[in-house]
Amino acid sequence: MAKSVSHNVDGTQLLNHAIGAAQKAAEQSAATVLALDPYDEETAKMWAGKGFRNSRTPVHGHDSLKRMWIPLEAA
């Protein structure tokens, strides 16, 4: 799990905040998904466990990894 070295915040808190901010932005725009590029296979598995899906777009510099996405539903 990702963790901030300088703050006492873990990856789940960061993800929940990012999804909440993206959902608010989606209400004001045409955004329908939140996309991210996983750092490595372990990180991709972590995001998949949070509901992220693989896209067809490869991660730059990592041919085996795909960009991941999750639909933004109004909270």
C-alpha positions in Angstrom: 0.0 0.0 0.0 1.3 3.5 -0.8 2.2 5.6 2.2 3.4 9.1 2.6 6.8 9.4 4.3 6.3 12.9 5.5 2.6 12.6 6.6 0.7 10.0 8.5 -1.6 9.1 5.6 -1.9 5.8 3.8 -2.8 5.0 0.2 -6.4 4.2 1.0 -7.0 7.7 2.5 -5.3 9.3 -0.5 -7.3 7.2 -3.0 -10.6 8.0 -1.2 -9.8 11.7 -1.3 -8.8 11.6 -5.0 -12.1 9.8 -5.9 -14.1 12.2 -3.9 -12.5 15.2 -5.5 -12.9 13.6 -9.0 -16.6 12.9 -8.3 -17.1 16.6 -7.4 -15.3 17.6 -10.5 -17.4 15.2 -12.6 -20.5 17.0 -11.5 -19.1 20.2 -13.1 -17.7 18.6 -16.2 -18.2 15.7 -18.6 -15.7 13.4 -16.7 -16.9 9.9 -16.3 -13.8 8.0 -15.1 -10.8 8.4 -12.9 -7.7 7.0 -14.6 -4.2 6.2 -13.2 -1.0 4.5 -14.3 0.2 1.9 -11.8 3.9 2.0 -10.8 4.4 -1.8 -11.0 2.5 -5.2 -10.9 2.0 -5.1 -7.2 0.5 -1.6 -7.3 -1.7 -2.7 -10.2 -3.0 -5.6 -8.1 -3.7 -3.2 -5.2 -5.7 -0.8 -7.5 -7.6 -3.7 -9.0 -8.6 -4.7 -5.4 -10.0 -1.2 -5.1 -12.2 -1.6 -8.2 -9.9 -0.2 -10.9 -10.1 -1.9 -14.3 -7.4 -2.3 -16.9 -7.7 -0.2 -20.1 -6.2 -1.0 -23.4 -3.6 1.9 -23.0 -0.2 0.7 -22.0 1.7 2.6 -19.2 4.6 4.5 -20.8 7.8 2.6 -20.3 6.1 -0.5 -18.9 4.7 -2.6 -21.8 3.2 -5.2 -19.4 1.2 -2.6 -17.4 -2.0 -1.0 -18.6 -3.5 2.3 -17.6 -6.3 1.6 -15.0 -9.7 3.3 -14.5 -12.8 3.4 -12.3 -16.1 4.9 -13.2 -17.1 8.1 -11.4 -20.6 7.9 -9.9 -22.1 10.8 -8.2 -21.8 10.5 -4.5 
